C-alpha cells in the first residue's frame, strides 16, 4: 500500500506540473501586444531559471551536485542546452505551425522520444506494455485535437521545429531523471539545468523588445510565467521524477495540451469540434491509465550513489 501511495504521489506531481504548463498559452494572451513569443519565452525561462538557481543554492545542494565529477557536469550542460533549445524551437514551431499544432506535436511526440532514449541508454525503467497502450491512446487523442484545430495549415518547417523541441524536451527529462534517480537532489538538478538555460538565453534580452515587461499587464504575465509555470512547475516535475519513470512522466505531460484546450474553451471562447472533444476524452483516459499505480516496482531514488563512480 505504501508503494502504491508513493507511485500515485509522483504521478500527481507530474500532472500538476503539466497542468501549470498548460496555462502558459492562455496567460500569454494577457500580455501587451508588443510582447513577441521569443521575448515572452525568454522572460519566462530567465526569470524562472534564476529562481530555480536560487532555490538550488540553499543548503549547498547545488555545490554538492556540481562537485560529483566531470560526467555529472557534462550531463547538466547537456540538460541546460536541451532546455534552452527547447524554448527556442518551441516558439519557432508555434509561430510557423500555430499554437495548437506546435504544442500538440511537441508534447505529443515527447513520450516516443523519451522511450527511445530510455531504451538506448539502458535505463532500468524501460517502457512496458501499459506505457505503450497509454502513449498510443494519448497520441491518438492529440491527433484528434490537431484535426479539430485545422492542422492542415501547418507547414513542414513548423512541424520540424516542433519535433526538434520535442526531442530536446525528452533529452532534458531523461537527463534530469537519471541524475535524480541516482541520488541527486531534485531541486539542485532543475536549478542547475534551468539556471544554465537562463544564462544561454540572456542574449534574447538584447535582441528582442522587452519594454512590455515594465507595464502592469506585462509584469504580471512575466511574473506568473516565471514563478508558477517555470519555477514551481519544474520543482513539482523534478519531485515527481523521484518515483515516476521518465517514460511515464512524459506521457503524463500530455495533460499540458489538454489543459490548454480546456482553457481555450472556457477563457478564450474558442470552439472544438466533436472530433476535438472526443480527443480530449481519449487523452483523459490515457492519462488515467498512465498515472494508475502499478503493482510492480517503480523507479525510486538511490541516495548516496555517486554518479561518477564506475
N, C-alpha and C positions, 0 to 999 in steps of 0.2 A: 504493500500500500504506500509506503514511503517513497519507493521507486517511482510509482505512478504519479505521485504528487510532484516529485521533482521534475518529471518529464512534462507534465501539464504546465507547471510553473514556467519552465523555459520557453515553451511554445507561446504562452501568454505574453511574455516579454517581447518576443519577436512580432507577434500580431499587433501589440500596442505600438511598437516602433513603426511598423509598416503603415498602421492607421495614421500616425502623425505625418509620415512622408506623404500619404495620400491627400493631405490638406494643402500641400505646397502650391499646386496649380491654382486652387481657389484663392488662397491667400495672396498670390501674386497679382490677381486681378484688382486688388485694392490698392496697389502701388500706383504712383503717378505715371502718366503716360510716357514720361521721359525715361522710365526705368526699363532698359532693354533686358532681354533674357540673360545675356552673358554677365551684365552688371549685377543683376539680381542673384545669379548663381555665385558670383564671386563674393558678394556681400554675405551670402548665406554660409559659404564654406570658410571664408576668412574669419568671420565673427564666431561661428560655431567651432571651428578648428582651434582658435585661440582659447576659447572657453574650455574645450576638452583638454588642451595642453595644460591649462592652469589646474584643472582637476587632477590630472596625472602627476603634476609636480608635488601635490600634497602628500606628505608622509614618505617621500623618497621613492614612490612606486616607479616613476619613470627612470630615475637613476639606476634602480636595481635592474630594470629591463634592458637598458642600453649597455650595461656592463656585462651582460651574459656572454657576449662574444661576437665575432665577426658575422657568423651566419645569421644571428638574430638581427643585427643591424642591417644586413642586406635584405632580409625579409621585410623589415619595417620600411626600408627605402622603396622596395617593390610595391608594398601596400600603399604608400603615400603617392607614388607616381600613378598607380592604378586609380586611386580615389580622385586625384586631380584630373586625370584624363577622362574619367567617367563623367565628371561635371561638364567639361568642355564638349565632349562628344554628345552627351545627352541633350544639351541645349541646342547644339547644331542639328541634331536629329529632329527635335520638336519644331525648329524654325523651318526645316525643309519638308518634313513629312506631316506636320501638325502635332498638336499636343497629345491628342488621343492615340494616334498611331505610334508616335515616337515613344510614349510612355508604355503602351501595351507591348510593343515589340521589345523594348529594352528590358522591362521587368519579366515579360513572358519567356524570353529566351534564357534568362539567368539560371534557372534550375538545371537546364540542359548543360550549360557550360560548367556549372558547379559540379554536376555529376561526372562529367568527363574529366575535369581537373582532379576530383577526388579519386577516381579510378587510376588516372595517370600518375598521381603522386603516392599511390598505395595507402591512402588514408584508411584507418580501421573501420570508419563509418561509411562503407561503400553503400550506394543506393540499393534498396531491396524492392521487392515486388509491390509493396504498398506505396512506396515513394513513386515508382513508375506509374502506377494507376492514378495516384493523386495528381502527379505532374501532368500526365496526359489529359486528364479532365480539366485541370486548371488552364493549360494551354488552349484547349478547345473553347473554354469559356472566354478567354482573352480574344481568341479569333472571332468569336461571335460579337464581342464588343467592338472589335475593329470593323467588322462588316456593318454593324449598326452605325458606326461613325463615318461611313463612306470612305473606306480605306483606299479606294481606287485613285484618290487624288494624291497619294503619297508617291514621291519619286524615288528612284533607285538610290540616289546619294543619301537621302534621309534615312532610308532603311539600313543602308550600310553603316551610317553613323550610329544608329540605334543598336545594331549588332556589336559594334566596337564598344559602345557604352556598356552593353550587357556583359560582354566578356570581361571588361575592366571591373565591373561590379562583382562578378564571380571571383576574379583574382583577389581583390582585397578581402572579400568574405572568406575565402578559403585560407588566405594568409592569416587573417585575424583568428579564425577558428583554430588553426594549427598552433599558433602561439598561446592562445588562451587554454586550450585543452592539454597543453604541455606545461602548465603551471604558472604562466604569466598572468599578472593581474589584468582583468578586463579593462579597467579604466586607464591603465598605463598603455595598453595596446592601442585603443581607439584614440587616446591623446596623442601618441606618437605618430600614428598614421594620419590623422586629420590635422594635427599641428603641422606635419610636413606638407600635406596637401595645401594648407593655407599659405605656407611660405611660397610654394610653387605657383600659386595663383595671385600673388601680390601684384604682379605686373599688370593684371587686369584693372587695378585701381587707377593706373596711369594711361590706359588705352581706351577705357570706356567712361562715358559721362556718369559721374557719381553724385552730382549735386542734388539729385532727388532724395538722397538719404537725409539731407538736412531739413526736409519738410516733415510736418507732423505725420501724415499718412505713410510717407516713405520710411521714416524712422520706426514707426510701429510695425510695418511689414518686415523690415530688415531684422528687427529685434525678434519678432515671432519666428521667422525662418531660422535665425541663428540659434536661438535659445531652445525652442521646442522641437523644430523639425530636424535639427542637426545635433546640438549638444545632448539634449535629453534623449532623443530618439536613438542615437548611436550608443549611448550608455546602456539603454534598455536592450538594444540589439546585442551588444557585447555580453551583457549579463545572460541573455538567452542562449548564447553560443556555448556557455559553460556546460549546459545539459542537453543541448539540441544539436544534432548533426547538421553540418553546414548545408548538405543537400536538402534536408527538411526545412531549414531556415530560409533558403532562397525560394522554396515553393511557398512557404507561408508569407514571404514578401509580396506575393501576388495579391495580398489584401490591399496593397497600395493603389493599383488601378481601380479596384472595386470601390474603395472609399472615395477616390477621385470622381468616379462616375456617379455615385450616390449624391455627393456634394454638388456636382454639376446639375443634377436634377432638382435638388432641394434648395440650393442657394442661388445658382446662376440661371435657373429657369431653362436649362437645356432639356432636350427630349431624347428618349431612347425608343427604338422600335421594339416590336415584340421579340425580335432576334436578340437585341441588346439586353432586354430584361431576362430572357432565357439564359443568356450568357452570364449575367450576374448570379442567377440561381445555380448554374453549373459550377461557377467559380466558388461560390459559398460552400457548396457540398464538398468540393475538392479540398478546401482549406480545413474543413472539419475532419476529413479523412487524414490529412497530413498532420493535424495537431493532436489527434486522438492518441493517448498514451499507448505505447507498445509494451507487451509483456516481456519483450526481450530487453537485454541490457542496453542502456542508452550511453551516448558519449558523455563522459564525465571528466572533470579536471583532475590531472595527476599532479598534485602540488609537490614542489620541491625538485622536479625533474629538470635538469639543466639542458636547455635546447642545444647547446653546442658541445655536449658530451657525446661520444660515439654510442 
